[in-house]
Amino acid sequence: MAAKVRIGFVGAGFMGQLAHIRSYAVLREECELVALAEPRQRTAELVAARYGIGRVYRDHRELLESEQLDGIVAAQPFRHHAALLPELYPHVRHLFTEKPLALSAATGDRLARLAGESSCVHMLGYQRRSDPATVEAKRTVDAWKASGELGGLRYLRICYTDGDWTGNAHGLIDVGERPPKFPAEGPPPEFAADDEAVWALSAGVDELVHPLNLFRHFVGERYRLVFVHVSGRLCAFESESGVPMTIEVSPYRLSVGFDEELLVAFERGYVRLCPAPSLAVNRAGRVEIFTDAGGAPPQRLAPELPWIDPQQAQAANFLRVCRGEGPPPTDAAEAAEDLHLVADIVRARVGLPGAREALRADREERARAWEERRRAMEAR
């Protein structure tokens, strides 16, 4: 039997516990949960006890000095990456962090370059790529592209709403300890003097990188922004080969549930992917496959998928990366490309007439929605 992959964790916050540590604990036959670096002492002790993590350290420096690891899972706020990741890259061969890579495209480029120079394979947490539903959808799309049986690829569309992406996740250990301050990345110079633009950039890199990354995954080539509405509700793109693509951003609100859909349309059929909520447990997304090739009745299929959630599937993918069995679904270089696209969107949006009013309205609406979700979570 192959040796277990030795994993260390940097951070045991909301995503650290409910997305990542939980997932690796489920995969204990493949990995050893060696150590946790977490400055909140009581939280660290409780999390380590719950998940069977061997040792606890006060910070990532103590962890690096004391352990020999195959991989590190550093679930940190993305604005910590600029200061934290250069300290991790030289000391670990395989690193996993949440998306986005950074706030600014320039910082993302710098981090991708440093990862390469340190020979560190850095996998980003685009868990939708690991969702079994996405895997099946991508397999189908690639087969249609190769065979040409349903004609050419015509159009891609993503629509997502501001719903309960946690999938009703629960079980967070929180004893009220506050973490110490850590250096946070500041806004890039071109936006720094504009508060609304900085807000739009921060919200964009947090939300838009997922659909932007999913587009590249399915279209299989680079693409560029061609239109953004001042409201930010609609963005249009064109791929290098001329395929049009659109993103619809929260055209309606949800108080319960989670809606996200990717449509990949061919001349005589389509694949519709509905990813699972980010923190769903033992639940994949859904896929609908429609074909109308002529000569036979049209078919509409809904494949039965394994009961594996995106975060567990993503953890299994990182373990494969650590074993040298393949590249990460998304690495730092590709994640940096997503940041450039977000910057393009923000740059175009803030330059439109009425942008300031639209941005302020958007910001206020999102703040209200966030407060409603927070109260709903506390009431559960």
C-alpha positions as CSV (number, residue, x, y, z in Angstrom):
1,M,0.0,0.0,0.0
2,A,1.3,3.5,-0.9
3,A,2.3,5.7,2.0
4,K,-0.4,8.2,3.0
5,V,-0.1,11.8,1.9
6,R,1.1,13.9,4.8
7,I,-1.1,17.1,5.0
8,G,-0.8,20.2,7.1
9,F,-3.3,22.9,7.6
10,V,-2.8,26.7,7.9
11,G,-6.0,28.1,9.3
12,A,-9.2,26.6,10.9
13,G,-11.7,29.3,10.1
14,F,-15.1,28.8,8.4
15,M,-13.8,27.4,5.1
16,G,-10.9,25.8,6.8
17,Q,-13.2,23.6,8.9
18,L,-16.3,23.1,6.9
19,A,-14.8,22.8,3.4
20,H,-11.3,21.5,3.8
21,I,-10.4,19.8,7.1
22,R,-13.7,18.0,7.1
23,S,-13.0,16.7,3.6
24,Y,-9.5,15.4,4.3
25,A,-10.8,13.7,7.4
26,V,-13.3,11.7,5.2
27,L,-10.3,10.7,3.1
28,R,-8.2,9.4,6.0
29,E,-7.4,6.2,4.2
30,E,-5.4,8.2,1.7
31,C,-3.9,10.9,3.9
32,E,-2.6,11.7,7.3
33,L,-3.8,14.9,9.0
34,V,-0.4,15.8,10.5
35,A,-0.6,19.3,11.9
36,L,-2.6,22.5,12.2
37,A,-1.3,26.0,12.4
38,E,-3.9,28.2,14.0
39,P,-3.2,31.2,16.4
40,R,-6.5,30.8,18.2
41,Q,-5.3,28.3,20.8
42,R,-8.6,26.9,22.1
43,T,-10.1,26.7,18.6
44,A,-7.1,24.9,17.4
45,E,-7.2,22.4,20.2
46,L,-10.9,21.7,19.6
47,V,-10.6,21.3,15.9
48,A,-7.6,19.0,16.2
49,A,-9.5,16.9,18.7
50,R,-12.6,16.6,16.5
51,Y,-10.7,15.7,13.3
52,G,-7.8,13.7,14.7
53,I,-5.0,16.2,13.7
54,G,-1.7,15.2,15.3
55,R,-0.1,18.5,16.4
56,V,-1.0,22.1,16.8
57,Y,1.2,25.1,16.1
58,R,0.7,28.9,16.7
59,D,1.5,29.9,13.1
60,H,2.7,28.7,9.7
61,R,6.3,29.4,10.6
62,E,6.3,27.0,13.5
63,L,4.6,24.4,11.3
64,L,7.2,24.8,8.5
65,E,10.1,24.5,11.0
66,S,8.7,21.4,12.7
67,E,7.1,19.2,10.0
68,Q,8.0,17.5,6.8
69,L,4.8,17.6,4.7
70,D,3.7,16.4,1.3
71,G,1.2,19.2,1.0
72,I,-0.3,22.2,2.8
73,V,-3.9,23.4,2.8
74,A,-3.8,27.1,3.6
75,A,-7.4,28.2,3.9
76,Q,-7.0,32.0,4.4
77,P,-8.7,35.2,3.4
78,F,-7.5,35.9,-0.1
79,R,-6.1,39.3,0.8
80,H,-3.6,37.4,3.1
81,H,-2.1,35.6,0.1
82,A,0.2,38.4,-1.0
83,A,2.1,38.2,2.3
84,L,1.6,34.6,3.3
85,L,2.2,32.6,0.1
86,P,5.8,33.8,-0.6
87,E,6.7,32.3,2.9
88,L,5.1,29.0,2.0
89,Y,6.2,28.4,-1.6
90,P,9.9,27.6,-0.8
91,H,9.1,25.1,1.9
92,V,6.4,22.9,0.4
93,R,6.1,21.1,-2.9
94,H,2.3,21.2,-3.1
95,L,0.1,24.0,-1.8
96,F,-3.7,24.4,-1.8
97,T,-5.4,27.7,-1.2
98,E,-8.9,29.0,-1.7
99,K,-9.7,31.2,-4.7
100,P,-9.2,33.9,-5.6
101,L,-5.4,34.0,-5.9
102,A,-5.2,37.7,-4.9
103,L,-7.0,41.0,-5.1
104,S,-5.1,42.5,-8.0
105,A,-3.9,41.0,-11.2
106,A,-0.4,42.3,-10.7
107,T,-0.2,40.4,-7.3
108,G,-1.6,37.3,-8.9
109,D,1.0,37.4,-11.6
110,R,3.7,37.9,-9.0
111,L,2.5,34.9,-6.9
112,A,2.2,32.7,-9.9
113,R,5.8,33.6,-10.9
114,L,7.1,32.9,-7.3
115,A,5.3,29.5,-7.2
116,G,7.1,28.5,-10.4
117,E,10.5,29.7,-9.2
118,S,10.0,27.7,-6.0
119,S,8.9,24.6,-7.9
120,C,5.7,24.6,-5.8
121,V,2.6,23.3,-7.4
122,H,-0.1,25.6,-6.2
123,M,-3.7,24.4,-6.7
124,L,-6.6,26.9,-6.3
125,G,-10.0,26.0,-4.8
126,Y,-12.2,26.2,-7.8
127,Q,-14.3,23.3,-6.4
128,R,-16.8,23.4,-9.3
129,R,-14.2,21.8,-11.5
130,S,-14.1,18.8,-9.1
131,D,-17.9,18.5,-8.8
132,P,-18.9,15.1,-10.3
133,A,-21.6,16.9,-12.3
134,T,-18.9,19.2,-13.9
135,V,-16.7,16.2,-14.7
136,E,-19.6,14.5,-16.5
137,A,-20.6,17.7,-18.3
138,K,-17.0,18.3,-19.4
139,R,-16.6,14.7,-20.6
140,T,-19.8,15.1,-22.8
141,V,-18.8,18.5,-24.2
142,D,-15.3,17.3,-25.1
143,A,-16.7,14.2,-26.8
144,W,-19.1,16.4,-28.9
145,K,-16.3,18.7,-29.8
146,A,-14.1,15.8,-31.0
147,S,-16.8,14.0,-33.0
148,G,-18.7,16.9,-34.4
149,E,-21.8,14.8,-34.3
150,L,-23.9,17.7,-32.9
151,G,-22.4,20.4,-35.0
152,G,-20.2,23.3,-33.7
153,L,-20.0,24.9,-30.3
154,R,-22.3,27.9,-30.5
155,Y,-22.8,29.6,-27.1
156,L,-22.0,29.4,-23.4
157,R,-24.1,31.1,-20.7
158,I,-23.8,31.2,-16.9
159,C,-26.5,32.5,-14.6
160,Y,-26.0,32.6,-10.9
161,T,-27.8,34.1,-7.9
162,D,-26.9,35.3,-4.5
163,G,-28.3,32.3,-2.7
164,D,-27.2,30.0,0.1
165,W,-23.9,28.8,-1.3
166,T,-23.2,27.0,2.1
167,G,-25.8,24.4,1.4
168,N,-27.0,24.7,5.0
169,A,-23.6,23.8,6.3
170,H,-23.2,23.5,10.1
171,G,-20.8,22.3,12.7
172,L,-18.4,25.2,12.9
173,I,-16.3,25.3,16.1
174,D,-16.3,28.9,17.2
175,V,-15.6,29.8,20.8
176,G,-15.4,33.5,20.2
177,E,-11.6,33.9,19.8
178,R,-10.5,36.6,17.4
179,P,-7.4,35.9,15.3
180,P,-4.5,38.4,15.4
181,K,-4.1,40.9,12.6
182,F,-2.3,39.7,9.5
183,P,-1.0,41.9,6.6
184,A,-3.7,42.4,4.0
185,E,-3.2,43.2,0.3
186,G,-4.1,46.8,-0.5
187,P,-6.0,47.8,-3.7
188,P,-4.0,48.3,-6.9
189,P,-2.9,51.9,-7.7
190,E,-5.3,52.3,-10.6
191,F,-8.4,51.8,-8.3
192,A,-7.0,52.9,-4.9
193,A,-8.5,56.4,-5.0
194,D,-12.0,55.2,-5.9
195,D,-13.8,53.5,-3.1
196,E,-16.6,52.2,-5.3
197,A,-14.1,50.7,-7.8
198,V,-12.2,49.0,-4.9
199,W,-15.5,47.5,-3.7
200,A,-16.4,46.3,-7.2
201,L,-12.9,44.7,-7.6
202,S,-13.1,43.0,-4.2
203,A,-16.6,41.7,-4.9
204,G,-15.7,40.7,-8.4
205,V,-12.6,38.7,-7.6
206,D,-14.6,36.9,-4.8
207,E,-17.6,36.0,-7.0
208,L,-16.8,36.3,-10.7
209,V,-13.6,34.2,-10.8
210,H,-15.7,31.1,-10.5
211,P,-17.8,31.5,-13.6
212,L,-14.9,33.0,-15.5
213,N,-12.8,30.0,-14.7
214,L,-15.6,27.6,-15.6
215,F,-15.9,29.3,-19.0
216,R,-12.3,28.6,-19.8
217,H,-12.6,25.0,-18.6
218,F,-15.4,24.3,-21.1
219,V,-14.5,26.5,-24.1
220,G,-10.9,25.3,-23.9
221,E,-9.3,28.6,-25.0
222,R,-8.8,32.1,-23.9
223,Y,-11.4,34.8,-24.3
224,R,-11.9,38.5,-23.8
225,L,-14.5,40.9,-22.5
226,V,-16.7,42.6,-25.1
227,F,-19.5,44.2,-23.0
228,V,-20.5,44.9,-19.4
229,H,-23.7,46.6,-18.3
230,V,-23.4,49.5,-15.9
231,S,-25.5,47.5,-13.3
232,G,-22.9,44.6,-13.4
233,R,-25.8,42.2,-14.1
234,L,-24.6,41.2,-17.6
235,C,-21.2,40.6,-19.0
236,A,-20.5,39.4,-22.5
237,F,-17.3,37.7,-23.8
238,E,-15.9,36.2,-27.0
239,S,-13.4,33.3,-27.2
240,E,-10.4,33.3,-29.5
241,S,-12.3,31.2,-32.0
242,G,-15.4,33.5,-31.9
243,V,-17.7,31.7,-29.5
244,P,-20.0,34.2,-27.6
245,M,-20.4,33.8,-23.9
246,T,-22.5,35.6,-21.3
247,I,-22.6,35.8,-17.5
248,E,-25.8,36.9,-15.8
249,V,-25.1,38.1,-12.2
250,S,-27.9,37.7,-9.7
251,P,-30.8,38.7,-11.9
252,Y,-33.1,37.7,-9.0
253,R,-32.7,37.0,-5.3
254,L,-33.1,33.9,-3.3
255,S,-33.9,33.7,0.4
256,V,-33.8,29.9,0.4
257,G,-31.8,27.6,-1.9
258,F,-29.0,27.9,-4.4
259,D,-29.3,28.5,-8.2
260,E,-26.4,28.4,-10.6
261,E,-26.5,27.2,-14.2
262,L,-24.0,26.7,-17.1
263,L,-25.4,26.2,-20.6
264,V,-23.1,24.9,-23.3
265,A,-25.0,25.0,-26.5
266,F,-24.1,23.1,-29.8
267,E,-25.9,23.3,-33.1
268,R,-28.1,20.2,-32.3
269,G,-27.9,19.8,-28.6
270,Y,-26.8,21.2,-25.3
271,V,-25.4,20.4,-21.9
272,R,-26.9,22.1,-18.8
273,L,-24.8,22.0,-15.6
274,C,-26.2,23.0,-12.2
275,P,-23.3,22.8,-9.7
276,A,-23.9,21.9,-6.1
277,P,-23.6,24.5,-3.4
278,S,-20.0,25.1,-2.4
279,L,-20.4,23.4,1.0
280,A,-22.9,20.7,0.1
281,V,-22.2,17.4,1.8
282,N,-22.4,14.1,0.0
283,R,-24.2,15.7,-2.9
284,A,-23.0,16.5,-6.4
285,G,-24.6,18.9,-8.8
286,R,-26.9,18.0,-11.7
287,V,-26.4,17.6,-15.4
288,E,-29.0,17.6,-18.2
289,I,-27.9,16.4,-21.7
290,F,-30.2,17.2,-24.7
291,T,-29.6,15.9,-28.2
292,D,-31.6,16.4,-31.4
293,A,-29.3,15.0,-34.1
294,G,-32.0,14.1,-36.6
295,G,-33.0,10.6,-37.8
296,A,-34.1,9.7,-34.3
297,P,-36.3,11.1,-31.6
298,P,-34.6,13.9,-29.5
299,Q,-33.3,12.7,-26.2
300,R,-33.1,14.4,-22.8
301,L,-30.9,12.6,-20.2
302,A,-30.1,13.3,-16.6
303,P,-27.2,11.0,-15.5
304,E,-27.1,9.6,-12.0
305,L,-24.0,10.9,-10.3
306,P,-22.0,9.5,-7.3
307,W,-22.9,10.9,-3.9
308,I,-19.7,12.9,-3.6
309,D,-19.7,16.6,-2.8
310,P,-17.4,19.1,-4.6
311,Q,-15.2,19.8,-1.6
312,Q,-14.5,16.1,-1.0
313,A,-13.8,15.5,-4.7
314,Q,-11.5,18.5,-4.7
315,A,-9.6,17.2,-1.7
316,A,-9.2,13.9,-3.5
317,N,-7.8,15.8,-6.5
318,F,-5.3,17.6,-4.3
319,L,-4.1,14.3,-2.9
320,R,-3.6,13.1,-6.5
321,V,-1.5,16.2,-7.2
322,C,0.6,15.5,-4.1
323,R,1.2,11.9,-5.3
324,G,2.4,13.2,-8.6
325,E,-0.5,11.7,-10.5
326,G,-1.5,14.7,-12.5
327,P,-1.6,18.5,-12.6
328,P,-4.1,20.5,-10.5
329,P,-7.5,21.4,-12.1
330,T,-6.5,25.1,-11.7
331,D,-3.0,26.3,-10.9
332,A,-1.7,29.7,-9.9
333,A,-1.0,30.8,-13.5
334,E,-4.5,30.2,-14.7
335,A,-6.0,31.7,-11.5
336,A,-4.0,34.9,-12.3
337,E,-5.7,35.0,-15.7
338,D,-9.1,35.2,-13.9
339,L,-7.9,38.2,-12.0
340,H,-7.0,40.0,-15.3
341,L,-10.6,39.4,-16.6
342,V,-12.1,40.7,-13.4
343,A,-10.0,43.9,-13.6
344,D,-11.2,44.3,-17.2
345,I,-14.8,44.1,-16.1
346,V,-14.3,46.6,-13.3
347,R,-12.4,49.0,-15.5
348,A,-15.1,48.9,-18.1
349,R,-17.9,49.2,-15.6
350,V,-16.6,52.2,-13.7
351,G,-16.0,54.1,-16.9
352,L,-19.7,54.0,-17.9
353,P,-22.2,56.8,-17.4
354,G,-24.1,56.4,-14.1
355,A,-21.5,53.9,-12.8
356,R,-21.2,55.5,-9.3
357,E,-24.9,55.4,-8.7
358,A,-25.2,51.9,-9.9
359,L,-22.3,50.7,-7.8
360,R,-23.6,52.3,-4.7
361,A,-27.0,50.7,-5.2
362,D,-25.5,47.3,-5.9
363,R,-23.3,47.6,-2.7
364,E,-26.3,48.5,-0.5
365,E,-28.4,45.7,-1.9
366,R,-25.7,43.1,-1.3
367,A,-25.2,44.4,2.2
368,R,-28.9,43.9,2.9
369,A,-28.9,40.4,1.4
370,W,-25.8,39.5,3.5
371,E,-27.4,40.6,6.7
372,E,-30.6,38.6,5.9
373,R,-28.5,35.5,5.3
374,R,-26.5,36.0,8.5
375,R,-29.7,36.3,10.5
376,A,-31.1,33.2,8.8
377,M,-27.9,31.2,9.6
378,E,-28.0,32.3,13.3
379,A,-31.7,31.2,13.5
380,R,-31.0,27.7,12.3
